[in-house]
Amino acid sequence: MKKILSLVFIIVTCISLTSCGSSSEAGMRQENLSPTVNDILDEKTSESDSGSSPSAEPEKDTSEATSGGTASETGKIDIDLTVLNATMVYSQVYDMVVYPENYLGQTVKMNGQFAIYEGEERNYYACLIADATECCQQGIEFVLVGDPVYPDEYPELGTEITVAGVFDIYTEIMGGQEVRYIQLIDAKMLSPVM
């Protein structure tokens, strides 16, 4: 358990150290001074809706749509990372890590490499996303619906996967301090099909 928490702390620290901007900008959000990742995504989505860029239009997963239920049950995707280029995906995930409260309850669809950390108390499953130069990775932990058994009901490590789930924040105690983490809950593995 401590190893995964240490690993996550190291990853978050590395991301913070390699991010753009001065150290004074890293800790504060500049409201209304410059567009956020969401502003740019909304603008690009509007352009694709008006027909100027049909290939950028987000796909909606309706293969398992039902009447009612949570967003992952109805197939509604709020943030589709699978339709963005590598730079935008990395930027979007970074924004999700830094400002997680802005994404609570939204359904996120993403693809990347399957990774696992076998902790003392439980396993942590994640989808790792590389940046455009493939030198850095960010990942989002996910918890699949139905509590499948590892390794029988999961893909092999390093396999390219697509996952959709509801964005959530949870806390764990690390070194006597409460630490926040992000994850996709009620997640469904869209590929590879098991």
Contact map, one row per residue, 1 for C-alpha under 8 A:
11111000000000000000000000000000000000000000000000000000000000000000000000000000000000000000000000000000000000000000001111000000000000000000000000000000000000000000000000000000000000000000000000
11111100000000000000000000000000000000000000000000000000000000000000000000000000000000000000000000000000000000000000001000000000000000000000000000000000000000000000000000000100000000000000000000
11111110000000000000000000000000000000000000000000000000000000000000000000000000000000000000000000000000000000000000001000000000000000000000000000000000000000000000000000000000000000000000000000
11111111000000000000000000000000000000000000000000000000000000000000000000000000000000000000000000000000000000000000101000000000000000000000000000000000000000000000000000000000000000000000000000
11111111100000000000000000000000000000000000000000000000000000000000000000000000000000000000000000000000000000000000000000000000000000000000000000000000000000000000000000000100000000000000000000
01111111110000000000000000000000000000000000000000000000000000000000000000000000000000000000000000000000000000000000000000000000000000000000000000000000000000000000000000000000000000000000000000
00111111111000000000000000000000000000000000000000000000000000000000000000000000000000000000000000000000000000000000000000000000000000000000000000000000000000000000000000000000000000000000000000
00011111111100000000000000000000000000000000000000000000000000000000000000000000000000000000000000000000000000000000000000000000000000000000000000000000000000000000000000000000000000000000000000
00001111111110000000000000000000000000000000000000000000000000000000000000000000000000000000000000000000000000000000000000000000000000000000000000000000000000000000000000000000000000000000000000
00000111111111000000000000000000000000000000000000000000000000000000000000000000000000000000000000000000000000000000000000000000000000000000000000000000000000000000000000000000000000000000000000
00000011111111100000000000000000000000000000000000000000000000000000000000000000000000000000000000000000000000000000000000000000000000000100000000000000000000000000000000000000000000000000000000
00000001111111110000000000000000000000000000000000000000000000000000000000000000000000000000000000000000000000000000000000000000000000000000000000000000000000000000000000000000000000000000000000
00000000111111111000000000000000000000000000000000000000000000000000000000000000000000000000000000000000000000000000000000000000000000000000000000000000000000000000000000000000000000000000000000
00000000011111111100000000000000000000000000000000000000000000000000000000000000000000000000000000000000000000000000000000000000000000000000000000000000000000000000000000000000000000000000000000
00000000001111111110000000000000000000000000000000000000000000000000000000000000000000000000000000000000000000000000000000000000000000000000000000000000000000000000000000000000000000000000000000
00000000000111111110000001000000000000000000000000000000000000000000000000000000000000000000000000000000000000000000000000000000000000000000000000000000000000000000000000000000000000000000000000
00000000000011111110000000000000000000000000000000000000000000000000000000000000000000000000000000000000000000000000000000000000000000000000000000000000000000000000000000000000000000000000000000
00000000000001111111000000000000000000000000000000000000000000000000000000000000000000000000000000000000000000000000000000000000000000000000000000000000000000000000000000000000000000000000000000
00000000000000111111100001000000000000000000000000000000000000000000000000000000000000000000000000000000000000000000000000000000000000000000000000000000000000000000000000000000000000000000000000
00000000000000000111110000000000000000000000000000000000000000000000000000000000000000000000000000000000000000000000000000000000000000000000000000000000000000000000000000000000000000000000000000
00000000000000000011111011000000000000000000000000000000000000000000000000000000000000000000000000000000000000000000000000000000000000000000000000000000000000000000000000000000000000000000000000
00000000000000000001111111000000000000000000000000000000000000000000000000000000000000000000000000000000000000000000000000000000000000000000000000000000000000000000000000000000000000000000000000
00000000000000000000111111100000000000000000000000000000000000000000000000000000000000000000000000000000000000000000000000000000000000000000000000000000000000000000000000000000000000000000000000
00000000000000000000011111110000000000000000000000000000000000000000000000000000000000000000000000000000000000000000000000000000000000000000000000000000000000000000000000000000000000000000000000
00000000000000000000111111111000000000000000000000000000000000000000000000000000000000000000000000000000000000000000000000000000000000000000000000000000000000000000000000000000000000000000000000
00000000000000010010111111111000000000000000000000000000000000000000000000000000000000000000000000000000000000000000000000000000000000000000000000000000000000000000000000000000000000000000000000
00000000000000000000001111111000000000000000000000000000000000000000000000000000000000000000000000000000000000000000000000000000000000000000000000000000000000000000000000000000000000000000000000
00000000000000000000000111111100000000000000000000000000000000000000000000000000000000000000000000000000000000000000000000000000000000000000000000000000000000000000000000000000000000000000000000
00000000000000000000000011111110000000000000000000000000000000000000000000000000000000000000000000000000000000000000000000000000000000000000000000000000000000000000000000000000000000000000000000
00000000000000000000000000011111110000000000000000000000000000000000000000000000000000000000000000000000000000000000000000000000000000000000000000000000000000000000000000000000000000000000000000
00000000000000000000000000001111110000000000000000000000000000000000000000000000000000000000000000000000000000000000000000000000000000000000000000000000000000000000000000000000000000000000000000
00000000000000000000000000000111111000000000000000000000000000000000000000000000000000000000000000000000000000000000000000000000000000000000000000000000000000000000000000000000000000000000000000
00000000000000000000000000000111111000000000000000000000000000000000000000000000000000000000000000000000000000000000000000000000000000000000000000000000000000000000000000000000000000000000000000
00000000000000000000000000000111111100000000000000000000000000000000000000000000000000000000000000000000000000000000000000000000000000000000000000000000000000000000000000000000000000000000000000
00000000000000000000000000000001111111110000000000000000000000000000000000000000000000000000000000000000000000000000000000000000000000000000000000000000000000000000000000000000000000000000000000
00000000000000000000000000000000011111110000000000000000000000000000000000000000000000000000000000000000000000000000000000000000000000000000000000000000000000000000000000000000000000000000000000
00000000000000000000000000000000001111111000000000000000000000000000000000000000000000010011001000000000000000000000000000000000000000000000000000000000000000000000000000000000000000000000000000
00000000000000000000000000000000001111111100000000000000000000000000000000000000000000000001000000000000000000000000000000000000000000000000000000000000000000000000000000000000000000000000000000
00000000000000000000000000000000001111111110000000000000000000000000000000000000000000000000000000000000000000000000000000000000000000000000000000000000000000000000000000000000000000000000000000
00000000000000000000000000000000001111111111000000000000000000000000000000000000000000000000000000000000000000000000000000000000000000000000000000000000000000000000000000000000000000000000000000
00000000000000000000000000000000000011111111100000000000000000000000000000000000000000000000000000000000000000000000000000000000000000000000000000000000000000000000000000000000000000000000000000
00000000000000000000000000000000000001111111110000000000000000000000000000000000000000000000000000000000000000000000000000000000000000000000000000000000000000000000000000000000000000000000000000
00000000000000000000000000000000000000111111111000000000000000000000000000000000000000000000000000000000000000000000000000000000000000000000000000000000000000000000000000000000000000000000000000
00000000000000000000000000000000000000011111111100000001000000000000000000000000000000000000000000000000000000000000000000000000000000000000000000000000000000000000000000000000000000000000000000
00000000000000000000000000000000000000001111111110000001110000000000000000000000000000000000000000000000000000000000000000000000000000000000000000000000000000000000000000000000000000000000000000
00000000000000000000000000000000000000000111111111000000000000000000000000000000000000000000000000000000000000000000000000000000000000000000000000000000000000000000000000000000000000000000000000
00000000000000000000000000000000000000000011111111111000000000000000000000000000000000000000000000000000000000000000000000000000000000000000000000000000000000000000000000000000000000000000000000
00000000000000000000000000000000000000000001111111111111100000000000000000000000000000000000000000000000000000000000000000000000000000000000000000000000000000000000000000000000000000000000000000
00000000000000000000000000000000000000000000111111111100100000000000000000000000000000000000000000000000000000000000000000000000000000000000000000000000000000000000000000000000000000000000000000
00000000000000000000000000000000000000000000011111111000000000000000000000000000000000000000000000000000000000000000000000000000000000000000000000000000000000000000000000000000000000000000000000
00000000000000000000000000000000000000000000001111111100000000000000000000000000000000000000000000000000000000000000000000000000000000000000000000000000000000000000000000000000000000000000000000
00000000000000000000000000000000000000000000001111111100000000000000000000000000000000000000000000000000000000000000000000000000000000000000000000000000000000000000000000000000000000000000000000
00000000000000000000000000000000000000000000001111111111100000000000000000000000000000000000000000000000000000000000000000000000000000000000000000000000000000000000000000000000000000000000000000
00000000000000000000000000000000000000000000000110111111100000000000000000000000000000000000000000000000000000000000000000000000000000000000000000000000000000000000000000000000000000000000000000
00000000000000000000000000000000000000000000000100001111100000000000000000000000000000000000000000000000000000000000000000000000000000000000000000000000000000000000000000000000000000000000000000
00000000000000000000000000000000000000000001100100001111110000000000000000000000001100000000000000000000000000000000000000000000000000000000000000000000000000000000000000000000000000000000000000
00000000000000000000000000000000000000000000100110001111111000000000000000000000001000000000000000000000000000000000000000000000000000000000000000000000000000000000000000000000000000000000000000
00000000000000000000000000000000000000000000100000000001111100000000000000000001001000000000000000000000000000000000000000000000000000000000000000000000000000000000000000000000000000000000000000
00000000000000000000000000000000000000000000000000000000111110000000000000000001001000000000000000000000000000000000000000000000000000000000000000000000000000000000000000000000000000000000000000
00000000000000000000000000000000000000000000000000000000011111000000000000111000000000000000000000000000000000000000000000000000000000000000000000000000000000000000000000000000000000000000000000
00000000000000000000000000000000000000000000000000000000001111111000000000111000000000000000000000000000000000000000000000000000000000000000000000000000000000000000000000000000000000000000000000
00000000000000000000000000000000000000000000000000000000000111111000000001110000000000000000000000000000000000000000000000000000000000000000000000000000000000000000000000000000000000000000000000
00000000000000000000000000000000000000000000000000000000000011111000000000100000000000000000000000000000000000000000000000000000000000000000000000000000000000000000000000000000000000000000000000
00000000000000000000000000000000000000000000000000000000000011111100000011100000000000000000000000000000000000000000000000000000000000000000000000000000000000000000000000000000000000000000000000
00000000000000000000000000000000000000000000000000000000000011111110000011100000000000000000000000000000000000000000000000000000000000000000000000000000000000000000000000000000000000000000000000
00000000000000000000000000000000000000000000000000000000000000011111100011100000000000000000000000000000000000000000000000000000000000000000000000000000000000000000000000000000000000000000000000
00000000000000000000000000000000000000000000000000000000000000001111100001000000000000000000000000000000000000000000000000000000000000000000000000000000000000000000000000000000000000000000000000
00000000000000000000000000000000000000000000000000000000000000000111110011000000000000000000000000000000000000000000000000000000000000000000000000000000000000000000000000000000000000000000000000
00000000000000000000000000000000000000000000000000000000000000000111111011000000000000000000000000000000000000000000000000000000000000000000000000000000000000000000000000000000000000000000000000
00000000000000000000000000000000000000000000000000000000000000000001111111000000000000000000000000000000000000000000000000000000000000000000000000000000000000000000000000000000000000000000000000
00000000000000000000000000000000000000000000000000000000000000000000111111111000000000000000000000000000011000000000000000000000000000000000000000000000000000000000010000000000000000000000000000
00000000000000000000000000000000000000000000000000000000000000000000011111111000000000000000000000000000001000000000000000000000000000000000000000000000000000000001110000000000000000000111000000
00000000000000000000000000000000000000000000000000000000000000011101111111110000000000000000000000000000000000000000000000000000000000000000000000000000000000000000000000000000000000000000000000
00000000000000000000000000000000000000000000000000000000000001011111111111110000000000000000000000000000000000000000000000000000000000000000000000000000000000000000000000000000000000000000000000
00000000000000000000000000000000000000000000000000000000000111111100001111111000000000000000000000000000000000000000000000000000000000000000000000000000000000000000000000000000000000000000000000
00000000000000000000000000000000000000000000000000000000000111000000001111111100000000000000000000000000001000000000000000000000000000000000000000000000000000000000000000000000000000000000000000
00000000000000000000000000000000000000000000000000000000000110000000001100111111000000000000000000000000011110000000000000000000000000000000000000000000000000000001000000000000000000000000000000
00000000000000000000000000000000000000000000000000000000000000000000000000011111000000000000000000000000011100000000000000000000000000000000000000000000000000000000000000000000000000000000000000
00000000000000000000000000000000000000000000000000000000000000000000000000001111100000000000000000000000011110000000000000000000000000000000000000000000000000000000000000000000000000000000000000
00000000000000000000000000000000000000000000000000000000011000000000000000001111111100000000000000000000000111000000000000000000000000000000000000000000000000000000000000000000000000000000000000
00000000000000000000000000000000000000000000000000000000000000000000000000000011111100001001000000000000000111100000000000000000000000000000000000000000000000000000000000000000000000000000000000
00000000000000000000000000000000000000000000000000000000000000000000000000000001111100001000000000000000000011100000000000000000000000000000000000000000000000000000000000000000000000000000000000
00000000000000000000000000000000000000000000000000000001111000000000000000000001111110000000000000000000000000000000000000000000000000000000000000000000000000000000000000000000000000000000000000
00000000000000000000000000000000000000000000000000000001000000000000000000000001111111111000000000000000000000000000000000000000000000000000000000000000000000000000000000000000000000000000000000
00000000000000000000000000000000000000000000000000000000000000000000000000000000001111111000000000000000000000000000000000000000000000000000000000000000000000000000000000000000000000000000000000
00000000000000000000000000000000000000000000000000000000000000000000000000000000000111111100000000000000000000000000000000000000011100000000000000000000000000000000000000000000000000000000000000
00000000000000000000000000000000000000000000000000000000000000000000000000000000000111111110000000000000000000000000000000000000001100000000000000000000000000000000000000000000000000000000000000
00000000000000000000000000000000000010000000000000000000000000000000000000000000000111111111000000000000000000000000000000000000000000000000000000000000000000000000000000000000000000000000000000
00000000000000000000000000000000000000000000000000000000000000000000000000000000110111111111100000000000000000000000000000000000101000000000000000000000000000000000000000000000000000000000000000
00000000000000000000000000000000000000000000000000000000000000000000000000000000000001111111110000000000000000000000000000000000111100000100000000000000000000000000000000000000000000000000000000
00000000000000000000000000000000000010000000000000000000000000000000000000000000000000111111111000000000000000000000000000000000000000000000000000000000000000000000000000000000000000000000000000
00000000000000000000000000000000000011000000000000000000000000000000000000000000100000011111111100000000000000000000000000000000000000000000000000000000000000000000000000000000000000000000000000
00000000000000000000000000000000000000000000000000000000000000000000000000000000000000001111111110000000000000000000000000000000000000000110000000000000000000000000000000000000000000000000000000
00000000000000000000000000000000000000000000000000000000000000000000000000000000000000000111111111000000000000000000000000000000000000000100000000000000000000000000000000000000000000000000000000
00000000000000000000000000000000000010000000000000000000000000000000000000000000000000000011111111110000000000000000000000000000000000000000000000000000000000000000000000000000000000000000000000
00000000000000000000000000000000000000000000000000000000000000000000000000000000000000000001111111110110000000000000000000000000000000000000000000000000000000000000000000000000000000000000000000
00000000000000000000000000000000000000000000000000000000000000000000000000000000000000000000111111110000000000000000000000000000000000000000000000000000000000000000000000000000000001000000000000
00000000000000000000000000000000000000000000000000000000000000000000000000000000000000000000011111110000000000000000000000000000000000000000000000000000000000000000000000000000000000000000000000
00000000000000000000000000000000000000000000000000000000000000000000000000000000000000000000001111111110000000000000000000000000000000000000000000000000000000000000000000000000000000000000000000
00000000000000000000000000000000000000000000000000000000000000000000000000000000000000000000001111111111000000000000000000000000000000000000000000000000000000000000000110000000000001000000000000
00000000000000000000000000000000000000000000000000000000000000000000000000000000000000000000000000111111000000000000000000000000000000000000000000000000000000000000000010000000000000000000000000
00000000000000000000000000000000000000000000000000000000000000000000000000000000000000000000000100111111000000000000000000000000000000000000000000000000000000000000000000000000000000000000000000
00000000000000000000000000000000000000000000000000000000000000000000000000000000000000000000000100111111110000000000000000000000000000000000000000000000000000000000001100000000000000000000000000
00000000000000000000000000000000000000000000000000000000000000000000000000000000000000000000000000011111110000000000000000000000000000000000000000000000000000000000011110000000000000000000000000
00000000000000000000000000000000000000000000000000000000000000000000000000000000000000000000000000000011111000000000000000000000000000000000000000000000000000000000011100000000000000000000000000
00000000000000000000000000000000000000000000000000000000000000000000001000001110000000000000000000000011111100000000000000000000000000000000000000000000000000000000011000000000000000000000000000
00000000000000000000000000000000000000000000000000000000000000000000001100011110000000000000000000000000111110000000000000000000000000000000000000000000000000000001111000000000000000000000000000
00000000000000000000000000000000000000000000000000000000000000000000000000001111100000000000000000000000011111000000000000000000000000000000000000000000000000000001111000000000000000010000000000
00000000000000000000000000000000000000000000000000000000000000000000000000001011110000000000000000000000001111100000000000000000000000000000000000000000000000000111100000000000000000000000000000
00000000000000000000000000000000000000000000000000000000000000000000000000000001110000000000000000000000000111110000000000000010000000000000000000000000000000000111000000000000000000000000000000
00000000000000000000000000000000000000000000000000000000000000000000000000000000110000000000000000000000000011111000000000000010100000000000000000000000000000011110000000000000000000000000000000
00000000000000000000000000000000000000000000000000000000000000000000000000000000000000000000000000000000000001111100000000000011110000000000000000000000000000011100000000000000000000000000000000
00000000000000000000000000000000000000000000000000000000000000000000000000000000000000000000000000000000000000111110000000000011100000000000000000000000000011111000000000000000000000000000000000
00000000000000000000000000000000000000000000000000000000000000000000000000000000000000000000000000000000000000011111000000001111000000000000000000000000001111111000000000000000000000000000000000
00000000000000000000000000000000000000000000000000000000000000000000000000000000000000000000000000000000000000001111100000001111000000000000000000000000000011000000000000000000000000000000000000
00000000000000000000000000000000000000000000000000000000000000000000000000000000000000000000000000000000000000000111110000111100000000000000000000000000000010000000000000000000000000000000000000
00010000000000000000000000000000000000000000000000000000000000000000000000000000000000000000000000000000000000000011111000111000000000000000000000000000000000000000000000000000000000000000000000
00000000000000000000000000000000000000000000000000000000000000000000000000000000000000000000000000000000000000000001111101110000000000000000000000000000000000000000000000000000000000000000000000
11110000000000000000000000000000000000000000000000000000000000000000000000000000000000000000000000000000000000000000111111110000000000000000000000000000000000000000000000000000000000000000000000
10000000000000000000000000000000000000000000000000000000000000000000000000000000000000000000000000000000000000000000011111100000000000000000000000000000000000000000000000000000000000000000000000
10000000000000000000000000000000000000000000000000000000000000000000000000000000000000000000000000000000000000000000001111100000000000000000000000000000000000000000000000000000000000000000000000
10000000000000000000000000000000000000000000000000000000000000000000000000000000000000000000000000000000000000000000011111110000000000000000000000000000000000000000000000000000000000000000000000
00000000000000000000000000000000000000000000000000000000000000000000000000000000000000000000000000000000000000000001111111111000000000000000000000000000000000000000000000000000000000000000000000
00000000000000000000000000000000000000000000000000000000000000000000000000000000000000000000000000000000000000000001111001111100000000000000110000000000000000000000000000000000000000000000000000
00000000000000000000000000000000000000000000000000000000000000000000000000000000000000000000000000000000000000000111100000111110000000000000111000000000000000000000000000000000000000000000000000
00000000000000000000000000000000000000000000000000000000000000000000000000000000000000000000000000000000000000000111000000011111000000000011110000000000000000000000000000000000000000000000000000
00000000000000000000000000000000000000000000000000000000000000000000000000000000000000000000000000000000000001111110000000001111100000000011110000000000000000001010000000000000000000000000000000
00000000000000000000000000000000000000000000000000000000000000000000000000000000000000000000000000000000000000011110000000000111110000001111000000000000000000000000000000000000000000000000000000
00000000000000000000000000000000000000000000000000000000000000000000000000000000000000001100000000000000000000111000000000000011111000001110000000000000000000000000000000000000000000000000000000
00000000000000000000000000000000000000000000000000000000000000000000000000000000000001000100000000000000000000010000000000000001111111111100000000000000000000000000000000000000000000000000000000
00000000000000000000000000000000000000000000000000000000000000000000000000000000000001101100000000000000000000000000000000000000111111111100000000000000000000000000000000000000000000000000000000
00000000000000000000000000000000000000000000000000000000000000000000000000000000000001100100000000000000000000000000000000000000011111100000000000000000000000000000000000000000000000000000000000
00000000000000000000000000000000000000000000000000000000000000000000000000000000000000000000000000000000000000000000000000000000011111110000000000000000000000000000000000000000000000000000000000
00000000000000000000000000000000000000000000000000000000000000000000000000000000000000000000000000000000000000000000000000000000011111111000000000000000000000000000000000000000000000000000000000
00000000000000000000000000000000000000000000000000000000000000000000000000000000000000000000000000000000000000000000000000000000011111111000000000000000000000000000000000000000000000000000000000
00000000000000000000000000000000000000000000000000000000000000000000000000000000000000000000000000000000000000000000000000000000011011111100000000000000000000000000000000000000000000000000000000
00000000000000000000000000000000000000000000000000000000000000000000000000000000000000000000000000000000000000000000000000000001111001111110000000000000000000000000000000000000000000000000000000
00000000001000000000000000000000000000000000000000000000000000000000000000000000000000000100110000000000000000000000000000000001111000011111000000000000000000000000000000000000000000000000000000
00000000000000000000000000000000000000000000000000000000000000000000000000000000000000000000100000000000000000000000000000000111100000001111100000000000000000000000000000000000000000000000000000
00000000000000000000000000000000000000000000000000000000000000000000000000000000000000000000000000000000000000000000000000000111000000000111110000000000000000000000000000000000000001110000000000
00000000000000000000000000000000000000000000000000000000000000000000000000000000000000000000000000000000000000000000000000011110000000000011111000000000000000000000000000000000000001110000000000
00000000000000000000000000000000000000000000000000000000000000000000000000000000000000000000000000000000000000000000000000011110000000000001111100000000000000000000100000000000000000111010000000
00000000000000000000000000000000000000000000000000000000000000000000000000000000000000000000000000000000000000000000000000001000000000000000111110100000000000000000000000000000000000111110000000
00000000000000000000000000000000000000000000000000000000000000000000000000000000000000000000000000000000000000000000000000000000000000000000011111110000000000000000000000000000000000001111100000
00000000000000000000000000000000000000000000000000000000000000000000000000000000000000000000000000000000000000000000000000000000000000000000001111110000000000000000000000000000000000001111000000
00000000000000000000000000000000000000000000000000000000000000000000000000000000000000000000000000000000000000000000000000000000000000000000000111110000000000000000000000000000000000000000000000
00000000000000000000000000000000000000000000000000000000000000000000000000000000000000000000000000000000000000000000000000000000000000000000001111111000000000000000000000000000000000000000000000
00000000000000000000000000000000000000000000000000000000000000000000000000000000000000000000000000000000000000000000000000000000000000000000000111111100110000000000000000000000000000000000000000
00000000000000000000000000000000000000000000000000000000000000000000000000000000000000000000000000000000000000000000000000000000000000000000000000111111110000000000000000000000000000000000000000
00000000000000000000000000000000000000000000000000000000000000000000000000000000000000000000000000000000000000000000000000000000000000000000000000011111110000000000000000000000000000000000000000
00000000000000000000000000000000000000000000000000000000000000000000000000000000000000000000000000000000000000000000000000000000000000000000000000001111111100000000000000000000000000000000000000
00000000000000000000000000000000000000000000000000000000000000000000000000000000000000000000000000000000000000000000000000000000000000000000000000001111110000000000000000000000000000000000000000
00000000000000000000000000000000000000000000000000000000000000000000000000000000000000000000000000000000000000000000000000000000000000000000000000011111111000000000000000000000000000000000000001
00000000000000000000000000000000000000000000000000000000000000000000000000000000000000000000000000000000000000000000000000000000000000000000000000011111111100000000000000000000000000000000000001
00000000000000000000000000000000000000000000000000000000000000000000000000000000000000000000000000000000000000000100000000000000000000000000000000000010111110100000000000000000000000000000000101
00000000000000000000000000000000000000000000000000000000000000000000000000000000000000000000000000000000000000000100000000000000000000000000000000000010011111100000000000000000000000000000000000
00000000000000000000000000000000000000000000000000000000000000000000000000000000000000000000000000000000000000001111000000000000000000000000000000000000001111100000000000000000000000000000000000
00000000000000000000000000000000000000000000000000000000000000000000000000000000000000000000000000000000000000001110000000000000000000000000000000000000000111110000000000000000000000000000000000
00000000000000000000000000000000000000000000000000000000000000000000000000000000000000000000000000000000000000001100000000000000000000000000000000000000001111111000000000000000000000000000000000
00000000000000000000000000000000000000000000000000000000000000000000000000000000000000000000000000000000000000111100000000000000000000000000000000000000000001111100000000000000000000000000001100
00000000000000000000000000000000000000000000000000000000000000000000000000000000000000000000000000000000000000111100000000000010000000000000000000000000000000111110000000000000000000000000111100
00000000000000000000000000000000000000000000000000000000000000000000000000000000000000000000000000000000000011110000000000000000000000000000000000000000000000011111000000000000000000000000111100
00000000000000000000000000000000000000000000000000000000000000000000000000000000000000000000000000000000000011100000000000000010000000000000000000000000000000001111100000000000000000000011111000
00000000000000000000000000000000000000000000000000000000000000000000000100001000000000000000000000000000001111000000000000000000000000000000000000000000000000000111110000000000000000010011110000
00000000000000000000000000000000000000000000000000000000000000000000000100000000000000000000000000000000001110000000000000000000000000000000010000000000000000000011111000000000000000011111000000
00000000000000000000000000000000000000000000000000000000000000000000001100000000000000000000000000000001111100000000000000000000000000000000000000000000000000000001111100000000000000011110000000
00000000000000000000000000000000000000000000000000000000000000000000000000000000000000000000000000000011111100000000000000000000000000000000000000000000000000000000111110000000000001111000000000
00000000000000000000000000000000000000000000000000000000000000000000000000000000000000000000000000010011100000000000000000000000000000000000000000000000000000000000011111000000000001111000000000
00000000000000000000000000000000000000000000000000000000000000000000000000000000000000000000000000011001000000000000000000000000000000000000000000000000000000000000001111100000000111100000000000
00000000000000000000000000000000000000000000000000000000000000000000000000000000000000000000000000000000000000000000000000000000000000000000000000000000000000000000000111110000000111100000000000
00000000000000000000000000000000000000000000000000000000000000000000000000000000000000000000000000000000000000000000000000000000000000000000000000000000000000000000000011111000011110000000000000
00000000000000000000000000000000000000000000000000000000000000000000000000000000000000000000000000000000000000000000000000000000000000000000000000000000000000000000000001111100011110000000000000
00000000000000000000000000000000000000000000000000000000000000000000000000000000000000000000000000000000000000000000000000000000000000000000000000000000000000000000000000111111111000000000000000
01001000000000000000000000000000000000000000000000000000000000000000000000000000000000000000000000000000000000000000000000000000000000000000000000000000000000000000000000011111111000000000000000
00000000000000000000000000000000000000000000000000000000000000000000000000000000000000000000000000000000000000000000000000000000000000000000000000000000000000000000000000001111100000000000000000
00000000000000000000000000000000000000000000000000000000000000000000000000000000000000000000000000000000000000000000000000000000000000000000000000000000000000000000000000001111110000000000000000
00000000000000000000000000000000000000000000000000000000000000000000000000000000000000000000000000000000000000000000000000000000000000000000000000000000000000000000000000001111111000000000000000
00000000000000000000000000000000000000000000000000000000000000000000000000000000000000000000000000000000000000000000000000000000000000000000000000000000000000000000000000111101111100000000000000
00000000000000000000000000000000000000000000000000000000000000000000000000000000000000000000000000000000000000000000000000000000000000000000000000000000000000000000000000111100111110000000000000
00000000000000000000000000000000000000000000000000000000000000000000000000000000000000000000000000000000000000000000000000000000000000000000000000000000000000000000000011110000011111000000000000
00000000000000000000000000000000000000000000000000000000000000000000000000000000000000000000000000000000000000000000000000000000000000000000000000000000000000000000000011110000001111100000000000
00000000000000000000000000000000000000000000000000000000000000000000000000000000000000000000000010010000000000000000000000000000000000000001100000000000000000000000001111000000000111110000000000
00000000000000000000000000000000000000000000000000000000000000000000000000000000000000000000000000000000000000000000000000000000000000000001111000000000000000000000001111000000000011111000000000
00000000000000000000000000000000000000000000000000000000000000000000000000000000000000000000000000000000000100000000000000000000000000000001111000000000000000000001111100000000000001111110000000
00000000000000000000000000000000000000000000000000000000000000000000000000000000000000000000000000000000000000000000000000000000000000000000011110000000000000000000111100000000000000111110000000
00000000000000000000000000000000000000000000000000000000000000000000000100000000000000000000000000000000000000000000000000000000000000000000001110000000000000000000110000000000000000011111000000
00000000000000000000000000000000000000000000000000000000000000000000000100000000000000000000000000000000000000000000000000000000000000000000011110000000000000000011110000000000000000011111100000
00000000000000000000000000000000000000000000000000000000000000000000000100000000000000000000000000000000000000000000000000000000000000000000000110000000000000000011100000000000000000000111110000
00000000000000000000000000000000000000000000000000000000000000000000000000000000000000000000000000000000000000000000000000000000000000000000000100000000000000001111000000000000000000000011111110
00000000000000000000000000000000000000000000000000000000000000000000000000000000000000000000000000000000000000000000000000000000000000000000000000000000000000001111000000000000000000000001111110
00000000000000000000000000000000000000000000000000000000000000000000000000000000000000000000000000000000000000000000000000000000000000000000000000000000000000011110000000000000000000000000111111
00000000000000000000000000000000000000000000000000000000000000000000000000000000000000000000000000000000000000000000000000000000000000000000000000000000001000011100000000000000000000000000111111
00000000000000000000000000000000000000000000000000000000000000000000000000000000000000000000000000000000000000000000000000000000000000000000000000000000000000000000000000000000000000000000111111
00000000000000000000000000000000000000000000000000000000000000000000000000000000000000000000000000000000000000000000000000000000000000000000000000000000111000000000000000000000000000000000001111
